[in-house]
Amino acid sequence: MNREQARDEAITAAGRAKVLARRVEDAAFNGDRMGTIPSFAQAGALWAETARAYAAIAALLPETTEV
């Protein structure tokens, strides 16, 4: 894995966390879906942690240069 791949994975994971955060917000405003909040929140937190891990990996990897 190179820096750009790790960065791309971080961006993808952050996007998934964002989608799940929106689902939590939507469920919070919909009384019929309150039971889904813990599951969406937990999944979102895991994707956010995954994004942080990939970002940390990307920060440690050397920059790749195209020739």
VMD Tcl script that draws the C-alpha trace (Angstrom):
set ca {
  {0.00 0.00 0.00}
  {1.34 3.42 -0.87}
  {0.46 6.82 0.52}
  {-2.18 7.60 -2.10}
  {-3.91 4.26 -1.60}
  {-4.02 4.78 2.17}
  {-5.34 8.32 1.65}
  {-8.03 7.03 -0.71}
  {-9.06 4.38 1.82}
  {-9.27 7.08 4.51}
  {-11.48 9.22 2.28}
  {-13.74 6.27 1.49}
  {-14.05 5.30 5.15}
  {-14.78 8.90 6.16}
  {-17.51 9.02 3.52}
  {-19.12 5.90 4.95}
  {-18.96 7.38 8.44}
  {-20.64 10.54 7.12}
  {-23.46 8.54 5.53}
  {-24.07 6.68 8.77}
  {-24.02 9.91 10.78}
  {-26.76 11.24 8.51}
  {-28.77 8.07 9.09}
  {-28.43 8.57 12.85}
  {-29.58 12.17 12.49}
  {-32.53 11.16 10.30}
  {-33.53 8.40 12.71}
  {-33.36 10.82 15.63}
  {-36.04 12.94 13.97}
  {-38.21 9.93 13.07}
  {-39.83 8.36 16.10}
  {-40.44 5.09 14.30}
  {-36.71 4.60 13.66}
  {-35.26 5.42 17.08}
  {-34.26 1.79 17.55}
  {-31.83 1.98 14.64}
  {-29.76 4.78 16.18}
  {-27.37 2.63 18.26}
  {-26.53 0.34 15.34}
  {-25.95 3.21 12.91}
  {-23.95 5.14 15.50}
  {-21.72 2.18 16.29}
  {-21.10 1.41 12.63}
  {-20.36 5.09 11.96}
  {-17.90 5.22 14.83}
  {-16.08 2.16 13.48}
  {-15.83 3.68 10.00}
  {-14.56 6.94 11.51}
  {-11.89 5.01 13.41}
  {-10.97 3.19 10.20}
  {-10.62 6.53 8.44}
  {-8.32 7.81 11.21}
  {-6.20 4.64 11.01}
  {-5.75 4.92 7.24}
  {-4.97 8.63 7.55}
  {-2.28 7.83 10.13}
  {-0.83 5.18 7.85}
  {-0.81 7.61 4.93}
  {1.00 10.19 7.03}
  {3.77 7.70 7.80}
  {4.30 6.44 4.27}
  {6.69 8.25 1.95}
  {5.27 10.28 -0.89}
  {5.26 8.44 -4.15}
  {6.57 10.19 -7.19}
  {5.51 9.41 -10.72}
  {8.32 9.32 -13.26}
}
mol new
graphics top color blue
foreach p $ca { graphics top sphere $p radius 0.5 }
foreach p [lrange $ca 0 end-1] q [lrange $ca 1 end] { graphics top cylinder $p $q radius 0.2 }
display resetview
